[in-house]
């Protein structure tokens, strides 16, 4: 288990996650512009969430297209 930690508006939040998932979360937060060692504004966290939500929606659409394609075969 690894800790994922970030500070938002002066409050520090930490959570333990499985190693592989923690690595993914840390990398994704950093890719979204979240600083893991300094304070972040709430809008940065919202933008990071919306970035992931957009990716998830895109993946769902791709999966549905693949299912439709396979059903037609």
N, CA, C and O atoms as a printed pandas DataFrame, in Angstrom:
     atom_number atom_name residue_name chain_id  residue_number  x_coord  y_coord  z_coord
0              1         N          UNK        A               1    0.843   -1.173    0.000
1              2        CA          UNK        A               1    0.000    0.000    0.000
2              3         C          UNK        A               1    0.895    1.246    0.000
3              4         O          UNK        A               1    1.941    1.287    0.648
4              5         N          UNK        A               2    0.446    2.252   -0.747
5              6        CA          UNK        A               2    1.163    3.514   -0.825
6              7         C          UNK        A               2    0.204    4.649   -0.496
7              8         O          UNK        A               2   -1.006    4.538   -0.695
8              9         N          UNK        A               3    0.767    5.743    0.013
9             10        CA          UNK        A               3   -0.023    6.937    0.280
10            11         C          UNK        A               3   -0.096    7.814   -0.957
11            12         O          UNK        A               3    0.889    7.984   -1.675
12            13         N          UNK        A               4   -1.261    8.360   -1.192
13            14        CA          UNK        A               4   -1.450    9.422   -2.162
14            15         C          UNK        A               4   -1.850   10.633   -1.324
15            16         O          UNK        A               4   -2.806   10.577   -0.550
16            17         N          UNK        A               5   -1.104   11.731   -1.487
17            18        CA          UNK        A               5   -1.358   12.895   -0.650
18            19         C          UNK        A               5   -1.317   14.160   -1.489
19            20         O          UNK        A               5   -0.493   14.303   -2.392
20            21         N          UNK        A               6   -2.226   15.076   -1.171
21            22        CA          UNK        A               6   -2.208   16.386   -1.796
22            23         C          UNK        A               6   -2.848   17.389   -0.860
23            24         O          UNK        A               6   -3.613   17.041    0.039
24            25         N          UNK        A               7   -2.510   18.641   -1.100
25            26        CA          UNK        A               7   -3.030   19.735   -0.287
26            27         C          UNK        A               7   -3.920   20.613   -1.146
27            28         O          UNK        A               7   -3.539   21.024   -2.242
28            29         N          UNK        A               8   -5.120   20.896   -0.631
29            30        CA          UNK        A               8   -6.078   21.749   -1.321
30            31         C          UNK        A               8   -6.539   22.821   -0.333
31            32         O          UNK        A               8   -7.059   22.513    0.740
32            33         N          UNK        A               9   -6.342   24.068   -0.710
33            34        CA          UNK        A               9   -6.750   25.209    0.122
34            35         C          UNK        A               9   -6.255   25.081    1.566
35            36         O          UNK        A               9   -6.989   25.369    2.512
36            37         N          UNK        A              10   -5.023   24.653    1.718
37            38        CA          UNK        A              10   -4.417   24.583    3.037
38            39         C          UNK        A              10   -4.703   23.319    3.830
39            40         O          UNK        A              10   -4.143   23.142    4.911
40            41         N          UNK        A              11   -5.559   22.433    3.326
41            42        CA          UNK        A              11   -5.851   21.176    4.020
42            43         C          UNK        A              11   -5.147   20.034    3.307
43            44         O          UNK        A              11   -5.234   19.906    2.086
44            45         N          UNK        A              12   -4.453   19.208    4.072
45            46        CA          UNK        A              12   -3.711   18.076    3.519
46            47         C          UNK        A              12   -4.582   16.829    3.588
47            48         O          UNK        A              12   -5.167   16.523    4.627
48            49         N          UNK        A              13   -4.661   16.116    2.474
49            50        CA          UNK        A              13   -5.451   14.884    2.393
50            51         C          UNK        A              13   -4.532   13.742    2.007
51            52         O          UNK        A              13   -3.733   13.864    1.078
52            53         N          UNK        A              14   -4.647   12.626    2.724
53            54        CA          UNK        A              14   -3.848   11.440    2.428
54            55         C          UNK        A              14   -4.764   10.218    2.412
55            56         O          UNK        A              14   -5.697   10.098    3.206
56            57         N          UNK        A              15   -4.463    9.324    1.484
57            58        CA          UNK        A              15   -5.221    8.078    1.407
58            59         C          UNK        A              15   -4.274    6.965    0.988
59            60         O          UNK        A              15   -3.383    7.176    0.165
60            61         N          UNK        A              16   -4.464    5.799    1.548
61            62        CA          UNK        A              16   -3.657    4.640    1.174
62            63         C          UNK        A              16   -4.354    3.891    0.051
63            64         O          UNK        A              16   -5.546    3.597    0.127
64            65         N          UNK        A              17   -3.593    3.588   -0.990
65            66        CA          UNK        A              17   -4.113    2.841   -2.128
66            67         C          UNK        A              17   -3.148    1.715   -2.464
67            68         O          UNK        A              17   -1.984    1.739   -2.064
68            69         N          UNK        A              18   -3.641    0.737   -3.198
69            70        CA          UNK        A              18   -2.752   -0.321   -3.658
70            71         C          UNK        A              18   -1.661    0.307   -4.516
71            72         O          UNK        A              18   -1.898    1.291   -5.216
72            73         N          UNK        A              19   -0.470   -0.268   -4.456
73            74        CA          UNK        A              19    0.717    0.325   -5.079
74            75         C          UNK        A              19    0.506    0.756   -6.525
75            76         O          UNK        A              19    0.780    1.902   -6.881
76            77         N          UNK        A              20    0.025   -0.149   -7.350
77            78        CA          UNK        A              20   -0.126    0.147   -8.771
78            79         C          UNK        A              20   -1.140    1.274   -9.013
79            80         O          UNK        A              20   -0.918    2.153   -9.846
80            81         N          UNK        A              21   -2.244    1.233   -8.280
81            82        CA          UNK        A              21   -3.259    2.267   -8.432
82            83         C          UNK        A              21   -2.744    3.609   -7.896
83            84         O          UNK        A              21   -3.022    4.657   -8.480
84            85         N          UNK        A              22   -2.005    3.580   -6.801
85            86        CA          UNK        A              22   -1.428    4.808   -6.246
86            87         C          UNK        A              22   -0.475    5.449   -7.247
87            88         O          UNK        A              22   -0.476    6.668   -7.415
88            89         N          UNK        A              23    0.336    4.634   -7.911
89            90        CA          UNK        A              23    1.245    5.160   -8.932
90            91         C          UNK        A              23    0.464    5.819  -10.066
91            92         O          UNK        A              23    0.836    6.891  -10.543
92            93         N          UNK        A              24   -0.625    5.171  -10.497
93            94        CA          UNK        A              24   -1.468    5.736  -11.549
94            95         C          UNK        A              24   -2.058    7.070  -11.104
95            96         O          UNK        A              24   -2.009    8.048  -11.850
96            97         N          UNK        A              25   -2.616    7.116   -9.893
97            98        CA          UNK        A              25   -3.259    8.332   -9.387
98            99         C          UNK        A              25   -2.240    9.459   -9.272
99           100         O          UNK        A              25   -2.515   10.583   -9.694
100          101         N          UNK        A              26   -1.075    9.178   -8.710
101          102        CA          UNK        A              26   -0.043   10.205   -8.578
102          103         C          UNK        A              26    0.366   10.752   -9.937
103          104         O          UNK        A              26    0.489   11.966  -10.105
104          105         N          UNK        A              27    0.579    9.870  -10.907
105          106        CA          UNK        A              27    0.987   10.307  -12.237
106          107         C          UNK        A              27   -0.126   11.121  -12.900
107          108         O          UNK        A              27    0.140   12.158  -13.508
108          109         N          UNK        A              28   -1.360   10.657  -12.783
109          110        CA          UNK        A              28   -2.472   11.367  -13.407
110          111         C          UNK        A              28   -2.666   12.746  -12.783
111          112         O          UNK        A              28   -2.922   13.716  -13.496
112          113         N          UNK        A              29   -2.548   12.841  -11.461
113          114        CA          UNK        A              29   -2.664   14.146  -10.804
114          115         C          UNK        A              29   -1.572   15.089  -11.288
115          116         O          UNK        A              29   -1.834   16.257  -11.575
116          117         N          UNK        A              30   -0.356   14.582  -11.377
117          118        CA          UNK        A              30    0.747   15.417  -11.851
118          119         C          UNK        A              30    0.530   15.831  -13.302
119          120         O          UNK        A              30    0.769   16.984  -13.662
120          121         N          UNK        A              31    0.078   14.894  -14.138
121          122        CA          UNK        A              31   -0.204   15.215  -15.543
122          123         C          UNK        A              31   -1.291   16.277  -15.681
123          124         O          UNK        A              31   -1.312   17.030  -16.654
124          125         N          UNK        A              32   -2.196   16.332  -14.701
125          126        CA          UNK        A              32   -3.292   17.297  -14.726
126          127         C          UNK        A              32   -2.893   18.637  -14.104
127          128         O          UNK        A              32   -3.713   19.550  -14.012
128          129         N          UNK        A              33   -1.637   18.752  -13.679
129          130        CA          UNK        A              33   -1.164   20.018  -13.125
130          131         C          UNK        A              33   -1.321   20.166  -11.626
131          132         O          UNK        A              33   -1.160   21.261  -11.088
132          133         N          UNK        A              34   -1.635   19.075  -10.948
133          134        CA          UNK        A              34   -1.751   19.105   -9.490
134          135         C          UNK        A              34   -0.360   18.942   -8.897
135          136         O          UNK        A              34    0.377   18.024   -9.256
136          137         N          UNK        A              35   -0.009   19.847   -7.978
137          138        CA          UNK        A              35    1.279   19.754   -7.284
138          139         C          UNK        A              35    1.093   18.909   -6.033
139          140         O          UNK        A              35    0.278   19.243   -5.173
140          141         N          UNK        A              36    1.839   17.824   -5.926
141          142        CA          UNK        A              36    1.668   16.918   -4.798
142          143         C          UNK        A              36    2.352   17.426   -3.533
143          144         O          UNK        A              36    2.031   16.970   -2.435
144          145         N          UNK        A              37    3.289   18.363   -3.672
145          146        CA          UNK        A              37    4.056   18.822   -2.511
146          147         C          UNK        A              37    3.742   20.259   -2.100
147          148         O          UNK        A              37    4.314   20.762   -1.134
148          149         N          UNK        A              38    2.843   20.921   -2.821
149          150        CA          UNK        A              38    2.471   22.286   -2.451
150          151         C          UNK        A              38    0.956   22.416   -2.490
151          152         O          UNK        A              38    0.247   21.517   -2.941
152          153         N          UNK        A              39    0.482   23.551   -2.009
153          154        CA          UNK        A              39   -0.956   23.802   -1.944
154          155         C          UNK        A              39   -1.547   23.961   -3.351
155          156         O          UNK        A              39   -0.899   24.507   -4.244
156          157         N          UNK        A              40   -2.760   23.488   -3.535
157          158        CA          UNK        A              40   -3.480   23.595   -4.805
158          159         C          UNK        A              40   -4.805   24.304   -4.578
159          160         O          UNK        A              40   -5.407   24.199   -3.509
160          161         N          UNK        A              41   -5.243   25.015   -5.582
161          162        CA          UNK        A              41   -6.561   25.638   -5.527
162          163         C          UNK        A              41   -7.608   24.592   -5.923
163          164         O          UNK        A              41   -7.310   23.696   -6.713
164          165         N          UNK        A              42   -8.823   24.692   -5.389
165          166        CA          UNK        A              42   -9.872   23.720   -5.700
166          167         C          UNK        A              42  -10.167   23.589   -7.193
167          168         O          UNK        A              42  -10.508   22.501   -7.656
168          169         N          UNK        A              43  -10.040   24.686   -7.959
169          170        CA          UNK        A              43  -10.346   24.595   -9.388
170          171         C          UNK        A              43   -9.389   23.655  -10.115
171          172         O          UNK        A              43   -9.770   23.044  -11.114
172          173         N          UNK        A              44   -8.147   23.528   -9.628
173          174        CA          UNK        A              44   -7.208   22.588  -10.248
174          175         C          UNK        A              44   -7.681   21.146  -10.048
175          176         O          UNK        A              44   -7.576   20.317  -10.951
176          177         N          UNK        A              45   -8.200   20.862   -8.858
177          178        CA          UNK        A              45   -8.697   19.518   -8.574
178          179         C          UNK        A              45   -9.936   19.223   -9.413
179          180         O          UNK        A              45  -10.096   18.112   -9.917
180          181         N          UNK        A              46  -10.811   20.212   -9.564
181          182        CA          UNK        A              46  -11.990   20.046  -10.407
182          183         C          UNK        A              46  -11.580   19.781  -11.848
183          184         O          UNK        A              46  -12.144   18.902  -12.499
184          185         N          UNK        A              47  -10.609   20.529  -12.351
185          186        CA          UNK        A              47  -10.134   20.315  -13.727
186          187         C          UNK        A              47   -9.534   18.920  -13.889
187          188         O          UNK        A              47   -9.721   18.284  -14.926
188          189         N          UNK        A              48   -8.821   18.442  -12.880
189          190        CA          UNK        A              48   -8.249   17.093  -12.936
190          191         C          UNK        A              48   -9.364   16.050  -12.989
191          192         O          UNK        A              48   -9.276   15.085  -13.749
192          193         N          UNK        A              49  -10.408   16.240  -12.189
193          194        CA          UNK        A              49  -11.544   15.321  -12.209
194          195         C          UNK        A              49  -12.233   15.341  -13.572
195          196         O          UNK        A              49  -12.541   14.286  -14.126
196          197         N          UNK        A              50  -12.475   16.535  -14.113
197          198        CA          UNK        A              50  -13.161   16.642  -15.401
198          199         C          UNK        A              50  -12.333   16.013  -16.516
199          200         O          UNK        A              50  -12.887   15.441  -17.455
200          201         N          UNK        A              51  -11.015   16.116  -16.418
201          202        CA          UNK        A              51  -10.125   15.474  -17.392
202          203         C          UNK        A              51  -10.334   13.956  -17.382
203          204         O          UNK        A              51  -10.440   13.329  -18.436
204          205         N          UNK        A              52  -10.391   13.375  -16.180
205          206        CA          UNK        A              52  -10.614   11.932  -16.059
206          207         C          UNK        A              52  -12.021   11.543  -16.505
207          208         O          UNK        A              52  -12.210   10.504  -17.138
208          209         N          UNK        A              53  -13.002   12.372  -16.177
209          210        CA          UNK        A              53  -14.385   12.091  -16.586
210          211         C          UNK        A              53  -14.489   12.066  -18.107
211          212         O          UNK        A              53  -15.183   11.219  -18.669
212          213         N          UNK        A              54  -13.806   12.983  -18.769
213          214        CA          UNK        A              54  -13.814   13.012  -20.233
214          215         C          UNK        A              54  -13.174   11.749  -20.797
215          216         O          UNK        A              54  -13.687   11.165  -21.752
216          217         N          UNK        A              55  -12.054   11.325  -20.210
217          218        CA          UNK        A              55  -11.395   10.092  -20.656
218          219         C          UNK        A              55  -12.315    8.894  -20.470
219          220         O          UNK        A              55  -12.411    8.044  -21.355
220          221         N          UNK        A              56  -12.988    8.820  -19.337
221          222        CA          UNK        A              56  -13.881    7.692  -19.061
222          223         C          UNK        A              56  -15.029    7.652  -20.066
223          224         O          UNK        A              56  -15.403    6.580  -20.543
224          225         N          UNK        A              57  -15.582    8.809  -20.384
225          226        CA          UNK        A              57  -16.664    8.879  -21.365
226          227         C          UNK        A              57  -16.178    8.415  -22.734
227          228         O          UNK        A              57  -16.878    7.687  -23.437
228          229         N          UNK        A              58  -14.998    8.835  -23.096
229          230        CA          UNK        A              58  -14.414    8.432  -24.378
230          231         C          UNK        A              58  -14.210    6.923  -24.430
231          232         O          UNK        A              58  -14.500    6.285  -25.442
232          233         N          UNK        A              59  -13.707    6.354  -23.327
233          234        CA          UNK        A              59  -13.497    4.903  -23.281
234          235         C          UNK        A              59  -14.819    4.153  -23.400
235          236         O          UNK        A              59  -14.901    3.137  -24.091
236          237         N          UNK        A              60  -15.853    4.652  -22.725
237          238        CA          UNK        A              60  -17.168    4.016  -22.795
238          239         C          UNK        A              60  -17.701    4.030  -24.222
239          240         O          UNK        A              60  -18.261    3.039  -24.691
240          241         N          UNK        A              61  -17.527    5.157  -24.913
241          242        CA          UNK        A              61  -17.982    5.252  -26.301
242          243         C          UNK        A              61  -17.215    4.275  -27.189
243          244         O          UNK        A              61  -17.803    3.638  -28.062
244          245         N          UNK        A              62  -15.907    4.155  -26.969
245          246        CA          UNK        A              62  -15.096    3.219  -27.751
246          247         C          UNK        A              62  -15.524    1.776  -27.498
247          248         O          UNK        A              62  -15.589    0.972  -28.428
248          249         N          UNK        A              63  -15.813    1.454  -26.251
249          250        CA          UNK        A              63  -16.247    0.094  -25.902
250          251         C          UNK        A              63  -17.585   -0.214  -26.565
251          252         O          UNK        A              63  -17.775   -1.302  -27.107
252          253         N          UNK        A              64  -18.512    0.740  -26.523
253          254        CA          UNK        A              64  -19.817    0.536  -27.173
254          255         C          UNK        A              64  -19.652    0.333  -28.678
255          256         O          UNK        A              64  -20.326   -0.513  -29.264
256          257         N          UNK        A              65  -18.767    1.096  -29.304
257          258        CA          UNK        A              65  -18.510    0.946  -30.730
258          259         C          UNK        A              65  -17.918   -0.431  -31.019
259          260         O          UNK        A              65  -18.303   -1.072  -31.997
260          261         N          UNK        A              66  -17.001   -0.887  -30.193
261          262        CA          UNK        A              66  -16.423   -2.230  -30.391
262          263         C          UNK        A              66  -17.481   -3.324  -30.233
263          264         O          UNK        A              66  -17.501   -4.293  -30.991
264          265         N          UNK        A              67  -18.359   -3.159  -29.240
265          266        CA          UNK        A              67  -19.427   -4.144  -29.030
266          267         C          UNK        A              67  -20.346   -4.172  -30.246
267          268         O          UNK        A              67  -20.700   -5.243  -30.738
268          269         N          UNK        A              68  -20.728   -2.998  -30.727
269          270        CA          UNK        A              68  -21.586   -2.929  -31.910
270          271         C          UNK        A              68  -20.904   -3.570  -33.124
271          272         O          UNK        A              68  -21.545   -4.271  -33.907
272          273         N          UNK        A              69  -19.613   -3.324  -33.268
273          274        CA          UNK        A              69  -18.850   -3.906  -34.370
274          275         C          UNK        A              69  -18.808   -5.427  -34.257
275          276         O          UNK        A              69  -18.990   -6.130  -35.251
276          277         N          UNK        A              70  -18.572   -5.928  -33.065
277          278        CA          UNK        A              70  -18.501   -7.381  -32.856
278          279         C          UNK        A              70  -19.873   -8.035  -33.054
279          280         O          UNK        A              70  -19.966   -9.152  -33.563
280          281         N          UNK        A              71  -20.932   -7.334  -32.649
281          282        CA          UNK        A              71  -22.280   -7.863  -32.831
282          283         C          UNK        A              71  -22.611   -7.995  -34.316
283          284         O          UNK        A              71  -23.378   -8.873  -34.711
284          285         N          UNK        A              72  -22.029   -7.116  -35.139
285          286        CA          UNK        A              72  -22.296   -7.144  -36.574
286          287         C          UNK        A              72  -21.485   -8.186  -37.321
287          288         O          UNK        A              72  -21.726   -8.410  -38.507
288          289         N          UNK        A              73  -20.532   -8.827  -36.663
289          290        CA          UNK        A              73  -19.681   -9.818  -37.335
290          291         C          UNK        A              73  -20.336  -11.169  -37.349
291          292         O          UNK        A              73  -19.765  -12.126  -37.873
